[in-house]
């Protein structure tokens, strides 16, 4: 049995976990960012004072072995009335936190109900208000605000939490027992890096004997990582980790003209990540999904979600070859 830990949030973690849950002889732990404050999650966080449920919901659904109907229910987004824009799963998790008075306990109960293969672990139980200080002294506060800001043109001086955000003990234990840690993919500064700057995370990673697998993002985000190459992602991630990654997964499959046109319309030029990294740690494979992703009209942040994604099955097969080698 191999212990695999994923680190991230959003659709990136959903994609990875959806494939990994079908692998034999693996124990899965999904560590999830708690910095999200946009869309339905942000409203519930502000109005109810709960921890952000959105990314956790996606991981629970990805790992659920329940019926398709139950998974669809958790992702169902209301399109009218006072609940417009909210997903059922977000409300469900917020209610569980209120009932148990403990978000982590609520996630455990949700995992039992949804027949989750593995465990979903919030990276922290503290309120995590993400901030970025730009090189010109401007402070951008909140993950959603950061997501929609141009932080690249001026440059980042520091990315941090306003309050004390400590690594959850369950997350620390998962890292210590891991044989493999999968970092990302996902929105780099909003879903990946927020996990790495949690107090105690770097210490746990440095103590871990796990091999770190780093699937490089397929596309760059305008205003954040425009024109980044594979080397940019590797060098920057290792700066936060404090250690080298062990395996770098790079897609070598071209997006379709339709996919590329859609993404260029959304993000502009410089969207595809150029493979410039000459290193023995790199594994190149066809990892691209050819599916067309359509979003609910009730999804308030649909226009910020990616059209070009990794394929769950291709990614899982590639990881399986690595852990069986």
C-alpha positions in Angstrom: 0.0 0.0 0.0 1.4 3.4 -1.1 0.4 6.5 0.8 -0.3 9.3 -1.6 -0.9 12.9 -0.5 -2.2 15.6 -2.9 -1.8 19.3 -2.1 -3.8 22.0 -3.8 -7.4 23.0 -4.3 -10.1 23.7 -6.8 -10.5 21.9 -10.1 -6.8 20.9 -10.1 -7.2 18.7 -7.0 -10.6 17.4 -8.3 -9.0 16.3 -11.6 -6.1 14.5 -9.9 -8.2 12.8 -7.2 -10.9 11.7 -9.7 -8.3 9.5 -11.4 -6.2 8.4 -8.4 -9.2 6.9 -6.5 -9.3 4.1 -9.1 -5.7 3.0 -8.6 -5.3 -0.2 -6.6 -3.2 -0.4 -3.4 -3.1 3.3 -2.6 -4.2 5.3 0.4 -5.2 8.8 -0.5 -5.1 12.0 1.6 -6.1 15.3 0.0 -4.7 18.4 1.7 -6.9 21.4 0.7 -6.3 25.1 0.7 -8.5 27.2 3.1 -7.8 30.5 1.4 -10.8 30.6 -1.0 -13.1 33.5 -0.4 -14.8 33.9 -3.8 -18.2 32.9 -5.2 -20.6 30.8 -3.1 -17.7 30.0 -0.7 -17.0 33.6 -0.1 -20.6 34.5 0.7 -21.0 31.6 3.2 -17.6 32.5 4.7 -18.6 36.1 5.2 -22.3 35.6 6.2 -22.0 32.5 8.4 -18.4 32.8 9.7 -17.6 29.3 8.5 -14.4 28.0 6.9 -14.4 27.9 3.1 -16.2 24.8 1.9 -15.8 25.0 -1.9 -12.4 23.3 -2.5 -13.2 20.7 0.2 -16.5 19.9 -1.6 -14.7 19.3 -4.9 -12.3 16.9 -3.3 -15.0 15.0 -1.5 -17.0 14.7 -4.7 -13.9 13.5 -6.6 -13.2 10.8 -4.0 -16.8 9.8 -3.4 -17.7 6.2 -4.4 -21.4 7.0 -4.1 -23.9 7.1 -6.9 -23.6 9.7 -9.8 -26.8 11.2 -8.5 -25.3 12.0 -5.1 -22.2 13.5 -6.7 -24.3 15.6 -8.9 -26.3 16.7 -5.8 -23.2 17.9 -4.0 -22.2 20.0 -7.1 -25.7 21.2 -7.8 -25.8 25.0 -8.1 -29.0 26.9 -7.5 -29.9 29.2 -10.4 -32.8 31.2 -8.8 -34.2 32.4 -5.5 -32.2 33.5 -2.4 -29.8 30.5 -2.9 -28.9 31.6 -6.4 -25.2 30.9 -7.0 -24.8 28.6 -4.1 -23.9 24.9 -4.5 -25.8 22.4 -2.4 -22.5 20.9 -1.2 -21.2 24.2 0.1 -24.4 24.7 2.1 -24.2 21.1 3.4 -20.6 21.5 4.6 -21.4 24.9 6.2 -24.3 23.4 8.1 -22.2 20.5 9.3 -19.6 22.9 10.7 -22.4 24.7 12.5 -23.8 21.5 13.9 -20.5 20.0 15.0 -18.9 23.4 15.8 -15.8 22.0 14.1 -15.2 22.2 10.3 -12.7 19.3 10.3 -15.2 17.1 12.2 -17.9 18.2 9.7 -15.7 17.1 6.8 -15.1 13.7 8.5 -18.9 13.2 8.8 -19.4 14.3 5.1 -16.8 11.8 4.1 -18.7 9.0 5.8 -22.0 10.0 4.1 -20.4 10.3 0.7 -18.4 7.0 1.0 -15.1 8.8 0.3 -12.1 6.7 -0.7 -9.3 8.3 1.4 -9.4 11.4 3.6 -9.9 15.0 2.8 -8.0 17.3 5.2 -8.2 21.1 5.3 -4.6 22.3 5.4 -5.5 24.4 8.4 -8.4 24.9 10.9 -7.5 28.6 11.2 -9.2 31.4 9.2 -6.9 32.0 6.3 -6.9 35.5 4.9 -4.4 35.5 2.0 -2.6 38.7 1.1 0.0 39.7 -1.4 2.4 42.7 -1.1 3.5 44.0 -4.5 6.9 45.5 -5.2 5.5 49.0 -5.3 4.0 48.7 -1.8 0.4 48.0 -2.8 -1.3 45.4 -0.7 -3.9 43.1 -2.2 -6.1 41.3 0.3 -8.2 38.2 -0.2 -7.8 35.2 -2.5 -10.6 36.3 -4.8 -9.2 39.8 -5.1 -5.7 38.3 -5.8 -7.2 36.0 -8.4 -8.6 38.9 -10.4 -5.6 41.3 -10.0 -2.5 41.8 -12.1 0.2 40.9 -9.7 2.8 40.0 -12.3 3.4 43.3 -14.0 4.5 45.1 -10.8 6.0 42.0 -9.1 5.4 40.2 -5.9 7.4 41.2 -2.8 5.6 38.8 -0.4 2.6 36.4 -0.1 1.4 35.8 3.4 -1.6 35.4 5.7 -2.7 38.3 7.8 -3.3 36.1 10.9 -1.7 33.1 12.4 -2.4 30.1 10.1 -0.9 26.8 11.3 -0.7 23.4 9.7 -3.5 21.1 10.8 -2.1 18.2 12.9 -3.9 15.7 10.6 -2.2 17.3 7.6 1.2 17.1 9.3 0.7 13.4 10.0 -0.4 12.7 6.4 2.8 14.4 5.1 5.0 12.4 7.5 3.5 9.1 6.4 3.4 9.9 2.7 5.4 7.9 0.1 4.5 10.3 -2.6 3.3 13.9 -2.5 1.6 15.4 -5.6 1.8 19.2 -5.7 -0.9 20.8 -7.8 -1.8 21.3 -10.6 -4.0 24.4 -10.2 -4.3 28.1 -9.9 -0.7 28.7 -8.8 -1.0 31.7 -6.5 -4.5 31.0 -5.3 -4.7 27.2 -4.9 -1.1 25.8 -4.7 1.1 28.4 -3.0 -1.5 29.1 -0.2 -0.8 25.6 1.1 3.0 26.0 1.1 3.0 29.2 3.2 1.0 27.8 6.1 3.1 27.8 9.3 4.7 24.4 9.9 4.2 23.2 6.3 7.8 23.7 5.2 9.1 22.0 8.3 6.9 19.0 7.7 8.0 18.8 4.0 11.6 18.9 4.9 11.2 16.1 7.4 9.2 14.0 5.0 10.8 11.2 3.1 8.2 11.3 0.4 9.0 11.8 -3.3 7.4 15.0 -4.6 5.6 14.8 -7.9 5.0 18.1 -9.6 2.5 18.1 -12.5 3.2 21.4 -14.3 0.2 23.5 -15.2 -1.0 23.2 -18.8 -1.6 26.9 -19.1 -0.5 30.2 -17.6 -2.8 32.7 -16.0 -2.9 36.3 -17.3 -1.7 38.7 -14.7 -0.1 36.0 -12.6 2.2 33.7 -14.6 1.9 34.9 -18.2 4.7 33.5 -20.5 6.0 31.3 -17.7 7.9 28.2 -18.8 8.3 24.8 -17.0 11.5 26.1 -15.4 9.7 29.1 -13.9 7.2 26.8 -12.1 9.9 24.4 -10.9 12.2 27.1 -9.6 9.5 29.1 -7.9 7.8 26.1 -6.3 11.2 24.8 -4.9 11.7 28.3 -3.4 8.6 27.8 -1.2 9.2 24.1 -0.5 12.8 24.6 0.6 13.8 21.4 -1.3 13.8 20.1 -4.8 10.9 18.3 -6.3 11.7 14.7 -7.4 9.5 14.2 -10.5 8.2 16.8 -12.9 5.3 15.8 -15.1 5.1 17.8 -18.4 2.3 17.4 -20.9 3.4 16.9 -24.5 0.0 16.8 -26.1 -1.3 19.8 -28.2 -4.7 21.4 -27.3 -7.3 21.4 -30.0 -7.7 24.7 -32.0 -11.1 25.1 -30.3 -9.6 24.7 -26.8 -6.8 27.1 -27.6 -9.0 29.7 -29.1 -11.4 29.6 -26.1 -8.5 30.0 -23.7 -6.8 32.8 -25.7 -10.1 34.7 -25.7 -10.1 34.4 -21.9 -6.5 34.8 -21.0 -4.8 36.3 -24.1 -1.4 35.4 -25.6 1.3 33.5 -23.7 -1.2 31.0 -22.3 0.6 27.7 -23.0 3.4 26.7 -20.8 6.6 26.2 -22.8 8.6 23.1 -22.1 12.2 24.5 -21.7 13.4 22.2 -18.9 16.3 19.9 -19.6 16.4 17.7 -16.6 16.4 14.0 -15.8 13.5 14.5 -13.4 11.1 15.4 -16.2 8.6 12.8 -17.4 6.8 13.9 -20.6 3.5 12.3 -21.5 0.1 13.0 -23.1 -1.9 14.3 -20.2 -4.4 16.7 -21.8 -8.2 16.3 -21.6 -10.0 16.5 -24.9 -13.4 17.1 -23.1 -15.3 20.3 -23.5 -16.2 21.9 -20.1 -19.5 23.7 -19.8 -20.4 25.6 -16.7 -23.7 26.3 -15.0 -25.1 29.7 -15.7 -25.6 30.0 -11.9 -21.8 29.7 -11.4 -20.8 33.3 -10.5 -17.1 32.7 -11.3 -17.5 30.4 -14.3 -15.5 32.8 -16.4 -12.4 32.3 -14.2 -12.4 28.5 -14.6 -10.1 26.8 -17.0 -11.1 25.3 -20.4 -7.8 23.4 -20.8 -7.3 20.7 -18.1 -5.4 17.6 -17.4 -7.2 14.3 -18.1 -7.9 12.4 -14.8 -7.3 9.0 -16.3 -4.1 9.9 -18.2 -2.6 11.6 -15.2 -3.5 8.7 -12.9 -2.0 6.2 -15.3 1.2 8.2 -15.5 1.4 8.4 -11.7 0.7 4.7 -11.4 3.7 3.9 -13.6 5.9 6.1 -11.3 4.8 4.5 -8.0 5.1 0.9 -9.5 8.5 1.6 -10.9 
